[in-house]
């Protein structure tokens, strides 16, 4: 399938989720992540959910990162060049929701991509090789390209299924692993 077809299909699947299902799936994924990894002293980029898109609820994971003494990083989108600027997370009062429904920092210490140890990557769907389909703007491919070679790229999918992507391109950066509500997958690069 083409990315555009996959994108449309999985946006519809998300729309079909009740908020109760979304909450349950998000909690299952958070539990699996916390059982698999420790984040103490790690620079961890985490995405905050676009609620109207029924994205994974990352707030409980963010709270756990703080409890584990990780160093959470959040991003601000620049829609002119499809880039992300990274900020150290300080508190919920630092956040405002932009015109696209994305919770973003209003202020804070800017952090270089090269410092990241872990990036949680949003996605709509993923294939068996760790290639992902997002919203199609390339924000995360640009971010991942600037990370150190040792940085871990972790996808989060609300659905326990893989897709076949017919139109991969050289700019697509595969994930190292992905969590779904039921499973943890590692991808061999």
Buried (B, 14 or more C-beta within 10 A) or exposed (E): BEBEBBBEBBBEBBEEBEEEEBEEBBBBBBBBBBEEBEBEEBBBBBBBBBBEBBBBBBBBBBEBBBEBEBBBBBBBBEEEEBBBBBBBBBEEEBBEEEEEEBBBBEEBEEBEBEBBBBBBBBBBBBBEEBBBBBBEEBBBBBBBEBBEEEBBBBBBBBBEEBBEBEEEEEEBBBBBBBBBBEEBBEBEE
